[in-house]
Amino acid sequence: MTRYNVTIVGATGAVGQELIRILALREFPIKKITLLASKRSAGKKVESALGELTIEAFSIDKFENQDFVFFATNGDHAKEFAPHAAAKGAVVIDNSSAFRLDEDVPLVVPEVNPKAAFQHQGIIANPNCSTIQMVVALNPIHQYSRIKRIVVSTYQAVSGAGQEAITELMTQLKAVINNEPAQVEQFTKQIALNVIPHIDVFQENGYTKEEMKMVKESWKIFDDPDIKISANCVRVPVIRAHSEAINIETDSYVGEAKARALLEAAQDITVIDERENGGYPTPLEVSEKMDTYVGRIREDISCENGLALWCVADQLWKGAALNAVQIAELLVRGEQ
Amino acid sequence: MTRYNVTIVGATGAVGQELIRILALREFPIKKITLLASKRSAGKKVESALGELTIEAFSIDKFENQDFVFFATNGDHAKEFAPHAAAKGAVVIDNSSAFRLDEDVPLVVPEVNPKAAFQHQGIIANPNCSTIQMVVALNPIHQYSRIKRIVVSTYQAVSGAGQEAITELMTQLKAVINNEPAQVEQFTKQIALNVIPHIDVFQENGYTKEEMKMVKESWKIFDDPDIKISANCVRVPVIRAHSEAINIETDSYVGEAKARALLEAAQDITVIDERENGGYPTPLEVSEKMDTYVGRIREDISCENGLALWCVADQLWKGAALNAVQIAELLVRGEQ
């Protein structure tokens, strides 16, 4: 079996850490793994599922002889340095938003548009977390009858904002329980016992960048910019796994039974839809699961050919690290 | 000034307690207030904004010579006993779902359909909490250009499920912080650090009863059963105040500036809509506020003549006790 030299850039961050776990869990054929981070972390030993590893200081020299370089850094960093890794022959799989809408860069969700991955010119972009789980959940229906409109409202976990955001939520919860004032740093308002309808910066049209990512990235992944999409992105006090309430309209009638059958038959989707107490997925139980979970499947009574559903997935896994590793797996398996 | 004999049935519950506070805060012209609850609570003294009051055991004899009887009990109790109060000449304002869809009972939100209140035959129904704030927020737009479709996803506070639900959330949070297992009793799953897409029982069509309340009650309050409505009702770990992400389509173009102006001019609505960090309402800061708060007003890019907005209100106040007292105030002021 061919084995590959793999580098993770940003290995100490939330997504970097999950990349190590996912590479181990998926038994990715690694020859040598290199973990890069800032100089501050260099020399640090990490006990990981891949054994004890040592963090090395980031430099572009490290990209020599790499097969796959996973970028788990911010957009500015990826924009500057990912091309260096690609120039040295590695395939870059970038988790930031830097290249996602770049015409020359495929934006890939393996369950939806696997072929796009093979058109890369050295860089492949990993979509935004809230987009990935939505397109995974909707693709089986979209393949059966084209989706012409999507209205989605999200319930997004704090870990989407990084490790500090988790710490802030837990610190605030402790304060609130002890009747002490909660300190606000990572979010614009207290997130403990609250919800915040604002993720990423505001755009000219009143939507946030997170909301417009769901629009534009879905267009690109489905290769269908005529789909009408509106998103409401909201942060909730959940540690991990994003939830989405989705209403769609399809070109022709699908119906609830057919939609459920399509979703049940789909790869990497688990349907939990019992219409009784507990008969639906929630973020707590979907944390550290690889599948995208769907429940509450029903005909949307407010339009022709409409469906409503509830979708939950671990946004650090399927929404980030897992999807990135699946892209590498695709390339390893070779074109279908 | 005429003063009125007022009775609260279910005075020890979450809504009953808020009714006492709201009657005091609004300086409702009370001659005598009577607090009724189960025999278990009879004789209990309550320090309230109306002074020290004593809980009396519920019996239908207490309805003699009452002007207003607020029912804050469950639907079965209200169904059985509200007609007795009405028969004795009181106006019943019932917070349960028992009479809401009854053709002979007005379902009233004073900002929306005040005239309906005057058609009562002894009983007036107070709508469901999630319905009230939605119709308050949408009515100014609906009056300008008829709303033909509503898609709403809710972020509902635990206090909508009663005092025990608040206790359960806080107890679970303490357990989670101490790395202990969380006990689940009030909700179908752990609510701390989770969200649950299920409020009230499932219906034949796959929607929950809470979701269908938003549909059917809005039809009745707007007196327009042709409005297409789909709701996704979700419980979130927030103590108090419900939030709603709402997408609407109107008959003709309204536009964001006009929508904002209509909302800003409307009675009992506060618009917070700055498109910058913190420039939107969240449940934490809207708790114990009387207004319905609206933000994130923008044109819905996914349809013709569409608008999206975010609406937050204290569901124990505007969604229950306050709306009930406002109905009584309407009747006291007399027909407009």
Interface residues (C-beta under 8 A of the other chain):
Chain A: R149 I150 V151 S153 Y155 M170 L173 K174 V176 I177 T188 K189 Q190 L193 N194 V195 I196 P197 H198 F202 N205 G206 Y207 V215 K228 I229 S230 N232 V234 V236 P237 V238 I239 S243 A245 N247 E256 R275 E276 N277 G278 Y280 T282 P283 L284 E285 G295 R296 I297 R298 E299 D300 I301 S302 C303 G306 A308 W310
Chain B: R149 I150 V151 S153 Y155 M170 L173 K174 V176 I177 T188 K189 Q190 L193 N194 V195 I196 P197 H198 F202 N205 G206 Y207 V215 K228 I229 S230 N232 V234 V236 P237 V238 I239 S243 A245 N247 E256 R275 E276 N277 G278 Y280 T282 P283 L284 E285 G295 R296 I297 R298 E299 D300 I301 S302 C303 G306 A308 W310
